[in-house]
Amino acid sequence: MINNHNQHLLFMNTMMPSMTAQSSQQQQQQQQQENQYDRSSINSQQCLADKIQAVRHLWESENQYS
C-alpha cells in the first residue's frame, strides 16, 4: 500500500510537478486550517473545564461548613 502510494507520488512529481506543487500547498493550507480549529476547540474545552473546576471548588468550600 505504501509502496504504491510512493510510486504514485513519484509519478505525479515527475510527470506533473506544477499540479503536485499546487495540491501539496492546498493540503498544507487545509492542515493549517484544521489545526486552527483543533486548537480553538481544545482551548475552549480547557477554558470550560477550568470554569467547571472553579465552580465545583467554590461550591465545595461553601458547603463544607454547612
C-alpha positions as CSV (number, residue, x, y, z in Angstrom):
1,M,0.0,0.0,0.0
2,I,2.7,2.5,1.0
3,N,4.9,1.4,-1.9
4,N,2.1,2.0,-4.4
5,H,1.4,5.4,-2.8
6,N,5.1,6.3,-3.1
7,Q,5.3,5.2,-6.7
8,H,2.2,7.3,-7.4
9,L,3.7,10.3,-5.7
10,L,6.9,9.8,-7.7
11,F,4.9,9.6,-10.9
12,M,3.0,12.7,-10.0
13,N,6.1,14.6,-9.1
14,T,7.9,13.7,-12.3
15,M,5.0,13.9,-14.8
16,M,3.0,16.8,-13.3
17,P,5.2,18.9,-11.0
18,S,3.0,22.0,-11.2
19,M,-0.1,20.2,-10.2
20,T,1.5,18.4,-7.3
21,A,3.0,21.6,-6.0
22,Q,-0.4,23.2,-6.0
23,S,-2.1,20.2,-4.4
24,S,0.5,19.9,-1.7
25,Q,0.2,23.6,-1.0
26,Q,-3.6,23.2,-0.7
27,Q,-3.1,20.3,1.6
28,Q,-0.8,22.4,3.8
29,Q,-3.4,25.2,3.9
30,Q,-6.1,22.7,4.8
31,Q,-4.0,21.1,7.5
32,Q,-3.3,24.6,9.0
33,Q,-7.0,25.4,9.0
34,E,-7.8,22.1,10.7
35,N,-5.1,22.7,13.3
36,Q,-6.5,26.1,14.0
37,Y,-10.0,24.6,14.6
38,D,-8.5,21.9,16.7
39,R,-6.5,24.4,18.8
40,S,-9.5,26.7,19.3
41,S,-11.7,23.7,20.2
42,I,-9.1,22.4,22.7
43,N,-8.7,25.9,24.2
44,S,-12.5,26.4,24.6
45,Q,-12.8,22.9,26.1
46,Q,-10.0,23.6,28.5
47,C,-11.5,27.0,29.4
48,L,-14.8,25.3,30.1
49,A,-13.1,22.6,32.2
50,D,-11.3,25.3,34.2
51,K,-14.6,27.1,34.9
52,I,-16.3,23.9,36.0
53,Q,-13.5,23.1,38.3
54,A,-13.5,26.6,39.8
55,V,-17.3,26.5,40.4
56,R,-17.0,23.0,41.9
57,H,-14.3,24.2,44.2
58,L,-16.3,27.2,45.3
59,W,-19.4,25.1,45.9
60,E,-17.5,22.5,47.9
61,S,-15.8,25.2,50.0
62,E,-19.1,26.9,50.8
63,N,-20.9,23.7,51.6
64,Q,-18.1,22.3,53.7
65,Y,-19.1,24.4,56.7
66,S,-22.9,24.0,56.4
